[in-house]
Amino acid sequence: MEITIENLRILLGWCTLINAGMFAVWSLAFVFAHDLMFKVHTRWFKISEERFDEIHYTMMGYYKLAVILFNLVPYLVLRLVQFN
């Protein structure tokens, strides 16, 4: 497969969708299986529930920012270039 702008745009679109799906699964698991996740993590690490929540919210923010900056924005730029 040749790397063209069109193929790169398609790849970035799929990457965005897959990463958004992973973020959705993580968010839903955090909301609906919070106690189970906390119990599993406290077997490995001695952290408070407040610190556990802080770590997850921080990492969710970083993950979302990375997906936007490295997947969604380049995809949108390539879509805009396609129309010019």
Phi, psi and omega in degrees: 000131180276140180274103176247171178299322179295316178295322178295320177298317178297316179300314180295325176297314178294319177300319179297314180296316180295315179293323176295322176295318177296321178295320179296317178298315179299314180296315180294320177296321180294322181284311189267343179234032183303312183296318178296315178299318180296318180297317180296316182290328180285348171290328183266323186231143176266093179227155178280165179295324179296318179292321176302312179298317180299316179298315182293316179297320179296312182292326175298319178297315178297319180296314180297318178298317179296319179296317180296312184289320188259347179241304188289312182298311177299324177298313180295322177298315179294327175294318179293320179296326181298328183274349181264000000 
